[in-house]
Each structure stands twice: as structure tokens, then as C-alpha cells.
Amino acid sequence: MNCGSREDRQRLLDAVTQRFAAPPGSLSAGHAAALKQLWQLAYREASTLAYADAFRAIMLAFAVATILVPLMRNVTPPAPSPNAH
């Protein structure tokens, strides 16, 4: 997956830092807010990918189980014993 070049990521970080540092805070507070926002975005995307991977694994397990159903042997019930009531 292509996440852009290092310069592109740095430009994005600088732009978000400037937006958050504008009137109420300092440059370092803006930088911290920008990093927090980027971390939340990365965490959300990673969580989404983890769920997708889990559901893909579940799908493969069900597909394999479905394919193996015809290979199962038939189990016949045991014959009743002559001493049974």
C-alpha cells in the first residue's frame, strides 16, 4: 500500500499543525494535536483492516468446511441387540 512519500507526509503534518496552532495554542500544542489526529486516523484504518482480515479468514474456513461436506462418511445407527427390551 502506497502511503505517499516522506515529504508528502511531512507536508500534511505541517499543514495540520498550522491549522491547530492558529489562534488558541502554541506551535507545539498544534503539533501534538496534529499527531493525535493522525494517530487516531491510522488506528481507525488499522482496526478496519483487522476486521476485514478476520472476516476473510472466517469465510475461508466456511468455504473449506463446505467443500469437505461431501467427503464425510455416513454413520449408520448400531443394530439393536437381541437382548434389548
NORRA-V578270 format. One record per backbone hydrogen bond with DSSP energy under -0.5 kcal/mol. NH is the residue of the N-H (numbers start at 0). CO is the residue of the C=O. Records with the same first field share a line. If there is no record, write none. Layout:
# NORRA-V578270
NH=CO  CO
This chain:
# NORRA-V578270
2=0
8=4
9=5
10=6
11=7
12=8
13=9
14=10
15=11
16=12
17=13
18=14
19=15
20=16
21=17
29=25
30=26
31=27
32=28
33=29
34=30
35=31
36=32
37=33
38=34
39=35
40=36
41=37
42=38
43=39
44=40
45=41
46=42
47=43
48=44
49=45
50=46
51=47
52=48
53=49
54=50
55=51
56=52
57=53
58=54
59=55
60=56
61=57
62=58
63=59
64=60
65=61
66=62
67=63
68=64  65
70=67
71=68
75=73
83=80
